[in-house]
Amino acid sequence: MPLTCQPVSSIGLFLFVLLCIGCGTADRTGSPGGRSCDFGWRPGHPPPSCREGDARWWSVFADDARIGWRVVGSRQGSRGRTICEERKMAIGRGRTAVEISSVTQVEEDPDGRVVSFASTTDSNGTLERRCGKRTGARMQVTTVVGDAVSTADIPWPGDAFVDGLQTGPLARCLREPGHHCTLHAFDATTGKMARNHYVLKAMAPLPGWKAPVFKKVSVKEDVPGAPVSTVWFDDRLVPVREELHTPQVRFEVRSTTREEALQPLASIDLFSRFFIPAPRELETLDRSAPLTFELAGTDGVAPTIIETDEQQVHCDGVVCRVTVTPRPIPPSPLCAGEVPAEVAPFLLPGPFVQSDAVEICDFARRAADGGDAATATINLTRAISRHVSVRHLSSVYDSALTVLRSGEGDCTEFALLAAASLRALGCPSRVVNGIVFVSDDGRGHQRFFGAHAWTQFWQDGRWYSMDAAFGHFDATHIALEVHDGSPSSGTSAMLGILSGLKVVSVRTSILPP
């Protein structure tokens, strides 16, 4: 399932998508037909303001391999400033290369406040468009994914800024070593608003750079388990170097010339680097019974693990004991039981979970084929597995409607199509990000846990899991995060948790009464 580059700390969620063990942001190169957010420009054909004038260039590296570039330019006008960013990344998923390009444009008023933004992302030939206009303390955001157009009215706090393109709020709080602040940073490519902690660690020289002094700043999203990046800013608060180190790989963004940035990219395989070794083989009988895992953080800190109706967590020091108990789906009518207020939002359609689309509704009804909850979900799982016949790792985050039409995808696409189908049938559903045991991936890797996505639905007052990609849910599925299916609803913590996780032991548990 689950890279952006602004700053490097924002890559967490996207990397987790890219690392998914299944086997994609939108409509296959198709235009939304003049609907909202059709800007007339796209990656490869950006607005002139991206590369003209005093545009700054950066190169992106993973373990010294050049995997991407970024350029930011601006143009001053009578009514404010236009800032434009273009970027490109090449990431390996096993033997598959994934290229992601994006263009983002932000309009500021004379006081440096955001007026509007527009962004287009192209992932291996798939398009996602997003745009927004600010009114007071609110931002009206429109997202276009294929034929689906959705809008969201999100809060825009006074300290909010577009991550990587605006520095005013940072300049006001990062003046002397020890100064710190928590600000709202908006990623225009995903529509995600995050609360980030910024700490000015030092004013010091940066080896290899001409300027005598740089601001060394740590950046961390305000969620448990989120990774910490380090950014060096010059006297104009332009980043010249950004670093995010994990046990598996070292990411760096370095200020370079245009000629250096546009050198050929190397697509290195990050996919397998994040596999977590399993302490032993888990046979079929092991997987059907409750399993208790001892999970430890490689940094000496207990990992952040969530609880669900199927997963209980007890942490002691640096070790968490996680018991996963697959529950049989009850033979009651599908979608039975009262839906509490906190669950009701998981009934709503979204730009990636188009449960109101006629095609999705028709597919869901045919696939479920009536029957009780247990029978209907088995039928749905089988139907999705048959329909998504082309399993590959070349896409990043295709919507449910796109995967229904294409019949292609990885675990994320399976999970999204299942979630959309369940909502179309009247069942609240959500997507789970986590890890799952793999005995042999067919590419030379054996006995490990890899990143994965599956689906949960609300039935008779609790959440039940189904895994359309694997065909069944078992006790080797360890949940790390649940969300509504939109990439903006996840967090960058996934990369931090995954990179710092170790499975110490696993044992069969006694099934509770």
Buried (B, 14 or more C-beta within 10 A) or exposed (E): BBBBBBBBBBBBBBBBBBBBBBBBBBBBEEEBEEEBBBEEBBBEEBBEBBBEEEBBBBBBBBEEBBBBBBBBBBBEEEEBBBBBBBBBBBBBBBEBBBBBBBBBBBBBEEEBBBBBBBBBBBBBEBBBBBBBBBEEEEBBBBBBBBBBBBEBEBEBEEBBBBBBBBBEBBBEBBEEEEBEBBBBBBBBBBBBBBBBBBBBBEEEEBEEBEEEEBBBBBBBBBBEBBBBBBBBBBEEBEBBBBBBBBEBBEBBBBBBEEEBBBEEBBBBBBBBBBBBEBBEEBEEEBBEBBBBBBBBBBEEEBBBBBEBBBBBBEBEEBBBBBBBBBBEBBEEEBBBBEBEEEBEEBBEBBBBBBBBBEBBBEBBEEBBEEBBBBBBBBBBBBBBBEBBEEBBBBBBBBBBBBBBBBEBBBBBBBBBBBBBBBBBBEBBBBBBBBBBBBBEBEEEBBBBBBBBBBBBBBBBEBBBBBBBBBEBBBBBBBBBBBBBBBBBBBBBBBBBBBBBBBBEEBBBBEEEE
